[in-house]
């Protein structure tokens, strides 16, 4: 295993409660399939930026950035989603993801590039992280019991279904 990845299960211990985006999981019903939960991690950052501009007045504004720690992908967003705290079962699947320090560097680099494109500034902006939350998005994985060996992956929020052969 890579040492800079951060697993959820450390030394045989299972984290008992995590933050999960609110979903409509009660409405799902697929018969004759065994069901497993897949937790997909996302870091949500509340950031305060301070921009010093050469001829104009300096400005300060808040931002919210979401980072996908598996793909190392930062995204601008409007709000942090509502979430529930639930218990994690031992049969849950959680992929390995980057540590929070690596995600902090990704966010700061992304915000600086974004601000240099958006505003006419000469000096690098000051980026301070006000709050950071790790929230998991839940997917349901259903494995069929027929000869085709098809797995079905369903998004718990949108209800999208993806078929995976294998």
C-alpha positions as CSV (number, residue, x, y, z in Angstrom):
1,X,0.0,0.0,0.0
2,X,1.1,3.5,-0.6
3,X,2.0,5.4,2.5
4,X,0.5,8.8,1.4
5,X,-2.9,7.2,1.0
6,X,-5.3,7.4,3.9
7,X,-7.4,4.2,4.6
8,X,-10.6,4.3,6.6
9,X,-9.9,1.0,8.4
10,X,-6.7,1.3,10.5
11,X,-5.2,-1.6,12.4
12,X,-8.4,-3.6,12.1
13,X,-10.6,-0.9,13.7
14,X,-13.7,0.4,11.9
15,X,-14.7,4.0,12.1
16,X,-18.1,3.9,13.7
17,X,-19.7,7.1,12.5
18,X,-19.1,9.3,9.4
19,X,-20.9,12.2,7.7
20,X,-22.9,11.2,4.7
21,X,-24.8,13.3,2.2
22,X,-28.6,13.1,2.7
23,X,-30.3,10.7,0.2
24,X,-33.5,8.9,-0.5
25,X,-32.2,5.4,0.1
26,X,-35.5,4.2,1.5
27,X,-37.2,4.4,-1.9
28,X,-34.8,1.8,-3.5
29,X,-36.0,-1.8,-4.0
30,X,-34.3,-4.3,-6.3
31,X,-35.2,-7.9,-5.8
32,X,-32.9,-11.0,-5.9
33,X,-29.7,-9.0,-5.5
34,X,-27.2,-8.8,-2.7
35,X,-26.5,-5.2,-1.7
36,X,-23.3,-3.5,-0.6
37,X,-22.6,0.2,0.2
38,X,-19.8,2.1,-1.5
39,X,-18.7,5.3,0.3
40,X,-17.1,7.9,-2.0
41,X,-15.1,10.6,-0.1
42,X,-15.2,14.3,-0.9
43,X,-13.5,17.2,1.0
44,X,-15.5,20.4,1.3
45,X,-13.5,23.6,2.1
46,X,-14.7,27.0,3.2
47,X,-12.0,29.4,2.2
48,X,-11.5,33.1,2.9
49,X,-9.4,34.9,0.2
50,X,-7.7,38.3,0.4
51,X,-6.7,39.9,-2.9
52,X,-4.3,42.9,-3.1
53,X,-4.6,44.7,-6.4
54,X,-2.2,47.3,-7.7
55,X,-4.5,50.2,-8.7
56,X,-7.8,49.0,-7.3
57,X,-9.1,48.6,-3.8
58,X,-8.2,45.4,-2.0
59,X,-11.0,42.9,-1.5
60,X,-11.8,39.9,0.7
61,X,-14.4,37.3,-0.2
62,X,-15.4,33.7,0.9
63,X,-15.3,30.7,-1.4
64,X,-16.4,27.1,-1.2
65,X,-14.3,24.4,-3.0
66,X,-14.9,20.7,-3.2
67,X,-12.0,18.3,-3.8
68,X,-12.3,14.7,-5.0
69,X,-9.3,13.1,-3.2
70,X,-9.4,10.0,-5.3
71,X,-8.9,11.7,-8.7
72,X,-7.3,14.9,-7.2
73,X,-9.9,17.0,-8.8
74,X,-10.9,20.5,-7.3
75,X,-14.3,22.0,-8.1
76,X,-16.0,25.3,-7.3
77,X,-19.4,24.9,-5.6
78,X,-22.1,27.1,-4.1
79,X,-22.9,25.4,-0.8
80,X,-21.9,22.5,1.4
81,X,-24.5,19.8,1.1
82,X,-26.7,18.7,4.0
83,X,-25.5,15.5,5.6
84,X,-26.5,12.8,8.1
85,X,-24.3,10.9,10.5
86,X,-24.7,7.1,10.2
87,X,-23.0,4.0,11.4
88,X,-20.6,2.2,9.0
89,X,-21.1,-1.6,8.5
90,X,-18.1,-4.0,8.2
91,X,-19.2,-5.0,4.7
92,X,-18.9,-1.4,3.4
93,X,-16.5,-0.5,0.6
94,X,-14.3,2.6,0.9
95,X,-11.6,3.4,-1.7
96,X,-8.2,4.7,-0.6
97,X,-7.8,8.4,-1.0
98,X,-5.2,11.2,-0.6
99,X,-4.4,12.7,2.7
100,X,-5.9,16.0,3.8
101,X,-2.5,17.8,3.5
102,X,-2.3,16.9,-0.2
103,X,-5.9,18.1,-0.7
104,X,-5.0,21.4,1.1
105,X,-2.2,22.0,-1.4
106,X,-4.5,21.2,-4.3
107,X,-7.1,23.7,-3.1
108,X,-4.7,26.5,-2.6
109,X,-3.1,26.0,-6.0
110,X,-6.5,25.8,-7.7
111,X,-7.9,28.9,-6.0
112,X,-4.8,31.0,-6.9
113,X,-5.0,29.9,-10.5
114,X,-8.7,30.8,-10.6
115,X,-8.2,34.2,-9.0
116,X,-5.3,35.1,-11.4
117,X,-7.6,34.4,-14.3
118,X,-10.7,36.2,-12.8
119,X,-9.1,39.4,-11.5
120,X,-6.3,41.8,-12.7
121,X,-3.9,41.1,-9.8
122,X,-0.1,41.3,-9.6
123,X,0.5,39.9,-6.2
124,X,-0.4,36.3,-5.2
125,X,-3.6,36.2,-3.1
126,X,-3.7,35.1,0.5
127,X,-5.8,31.9,0.8
128,X,-6.8,30.8,4.3
129,X,-8.8,27.6,5.0
130,X,-11.6,28.4,7.4
131,X,-13.3,25.0,7.6
132,X,-12.8,21.6,6.1
133,X,-15.3,18.7,6.2
134,X,-14.9,15.2,4.9
135,X,-18.3,13.9,3.6
136,X,-18.9,10.6,2.0
137,X,-21.4,10.1,-0.9
138,X,-23.1,6.7,-0.9
139,X,-23.4,4.4,-3.8
140,X,-25.3,1.1,-3.6
141,X,-23.7,-1.9,-5.4
142,X,-26.0,-4.7,-6.3
143,X,-24.6,-8.0,-7.5
144,X,-26.9,-10.2,-9.4
145,X,-27.1,-14.0,-8.8
146,X,-27.5,-15.0,-12.5
147,X,-25.0,-16.5,-14.9
148,X,-24.0,-13.2,-16.5
149,X,-22.3,-11.9,-13.3
150,X,-23.5,-8.3,-13.8
151,X,-23.1,-5.8,-11.0
152,X,-25.4,-2.8,-10.7
153,X,-24.1,0.5,-9.2
154,X,-26.8,3.0,-8.1
155,X,-26.3,6.5,-7.0
156,X,-28.2,7.0,-3.7
157,X,-29.0,10.7,-4.4
158,X,-29.9,10.9,-8.1
159,X,-31.0,7.3,-8.5
160,X,-28.8,6.8,-11.6
161,X,-28.1,3.1,-12.4
162,X,-24.8,1.9,-14.0
163,X,-24.4,-1.7,-15.1
164,X,-20.9,-3.2,-14.7
165,X,-19.9,-6.6,-16.2
166,X,-17.2,-8.5,-14.5
